[in-house]
Amino acid sequence: MATNEDRLQNKVASISCKSVEESQRNYEKWAETYEKDLHNVGYSAHLAVCTRMCEKFPPETRPHVRILDVGAGTGLAAKELRKQGFKHIDGLEPQGTMLDKARELDLYENYFQTFITEKPLDIPANTYDAVTGSGIYAEGGHVPCEALIEMIRLVKPGGYIALCTRHVLVQNSEIYKFLEPLMDKLEAEGKWKKESREIWPRFYMDKDGIVWCYKVL
Ligand SMILES: C[S@@+](CC[C@H](N)C(=O)[O-])C[C@H]1O[C@@H](n2cnc3c(N)ncnc32)[C@H](O)[C@@H]1O
């Protein structure tokens, strides 16, 4: 009989394909059981980005902070952020059925059903105090590395960007092995400054994550 781990591995394989259309179709099929399946294997990327937000924004400031949650999925990060006193959270997510789960619980203030890339979105520069992105990178390609440029554009100087993914992706993936070099390049260009980079144990199952927090300059 398939275990929770087997089931999750199959789901992750189904969304980790080269074709964006197929990956999105598989998220649509997964939306109904997505949160339960991840809960069963101890998924914690949304907790990692929320922890970083709580470190940067003291409780009394949180009701006034504007956050954009990129690759929002069903809204797991927003649920955690709300528990910690953040109120103004927008969600950006291309897959409508995933996003509808967040809508049912009224988790976001604004819903942007679209992909983030390096191209400017129809959102003014410096709109947000922070961007979060949990689990937004996957084999085959999800959020492109260059979308960091757009995330930085959207955040006010002095704001923060917190991202978390599986550690192995930045070590081995043909796409995401370029992520950290790009992060360093953007830092060398004075676009942002690294506040922290940590291994986040048990991102899910026994797989480690990595969580970064940058300050936009
Ligand atoms: C593994 S899910 C993570 C969802 C949520 N952040 C969480 O922690 O549960 C990855 C999400 O990224 C979305 N995604 C894929 N490519 C994207 C892109 N270019 N821009 C924004 N979101 C994207 C997928 O549709 C999917 O919902």
PDBQT file of the ligand as one rigid body, heavy atoms in Angstrom, charges set to zero:
ROOT
HETATM    1  C1  LIG A 301       4.799  23.885  -4.367  1.00  0.00    +0.000 C 
HETATM    2  S1  LIG A 301       3.624  25.149  -4.690  1.00  0.00    +0.000 S 
HETATM    3  C2  LIG A 301       3.899  26.189  -3.250  1.00  0.00    +0.000 C 
HETATM    4  C3  LIG A 301       2.641  26.924  -2.855  1.00  0.00    +0.000 C 
HETATM    5  C4  LIG A 301       2.728  27.671  -1.544  1.00  0.00    +0.000 C 
HETATM    6  N1  LIG A 301       3.651  28.761  -1.599  1.00  0.00    +0.000 N 
HETATM    7  C5  LIG A 301       3.077  26.716  -0.426  1.00  0.00    +0.000 C 
HETATM    8  O1  LIG A 301       4.113  26.891   0.245  1.00  0.00    +0.000 OA
HETATM    9  O2  LIG A 301       2.281  25.788  -0.217  1.00  0.00    +0.000 OA
HETATM   10  C6  LIG A 301       4.360  26.119  -5.988  1.00  0.00    +0.000 C 
HETATM   11  C7  LIG A 301       3.389  27.119  -6.602  1.00  0.00    +0.000 C 
HETATM   12  O3  LIG A 301       4.105  27.975  -7.491  1.00  0.00    +0.000 OA
HETATM   13  C8  LIG A 301       3.236  28.271  -8.571  1.00  0.00    +0.000 C 
HETATM   14  N2  LIG A 301       4.038  28.756  -9.702  1.00  0.00    +0.000 N 
HETATM   15  C9  LIG A 301       4.665  28.044 -10.665  1.00  0.00    +0.000 A 
HETATM   16  N3  LIG A 301       5.282  28.876 -11.523  1.00  0.00    +0.000 NA
HETATM   17  C10 LIG A 301       5.051  30.143 -11.087  1.00  0.00    +0.000 A 
HETATM   18  C11 LIG A 301       5.418  31.438 -11.537  1.00  0.00    +0.000 A 
HETATM   19  N4  LIG A 301       6.212  31.640 -12.597  1.00  0.00    +0.000 N 
HETATM   20  N5  LIG A 301       4.960  32.510 -10.853  1.00  0.00    +0.000 NA
HETATM   21  C12 LIG A 301       4.199  32.349  -9.753  1.00  0.00    +0.000 A 
HETATM   22  N6  LIG A 301       3.830  31.154  -9.267  1.00  0.00    +0.000 NA
HETATM   23  C13 LIG A 301       4.251  30.055  -9.926  1.00  0.00    +0.000 A 
HETATM   24  C14 LIG A 301       2.508  26.961  -8.832  1.00  0.00    +0.000 C 
HETATM   25  O4  LIG A 301       1.319  27.167  -9.574  1.00  0.00    +0.000 OA
HETATM   26  C15 LIG A 301       2.278  26.451  -7.410  1.00  0.00    +0.000 C 
HETATM   27  O5  LIG A 301       1.042  26.818  -6.884  1.00  0.00    +0.000 OA
ENDROOT
TORSDOF 0
